[in-house]
């Protein structure tokens, strides 16, 4: 019960649009690590996350 009480505020923080946009944001962060072309390659996934939010 105590663990549930600790996890509830964390779970509500990622509910809704934040949870739906998470895959787009994770892929975007992974692409941005690539030197030189990362930010350009991540543009579509950034747009995906922005559209969901």
JOURTA-V668443 format. One record per backbone hydrogen bond with DSSP energy under -1.0 kcal/mol. NH is the residue of the N-H (numbers start at 1). CO is the residue of the C=O. If there is no record, write none. Layout:
[[NH,CO] [NH,CO]]
//
This chain:
[[5,1] [6,2] [7,3] [8,4] [11,7] [12,8] [13,9] [20,16] [21,17] [25,21] [26,22] [27,23] [28,24] [29,25] [30,26] [31,27] [32,28] [34,31] [37,35] [38,34] [41,37] [42,38] [46,42] [47,43] [48,44] [49,45] [50,46] [51,47] [52,48] [53,49]]
//
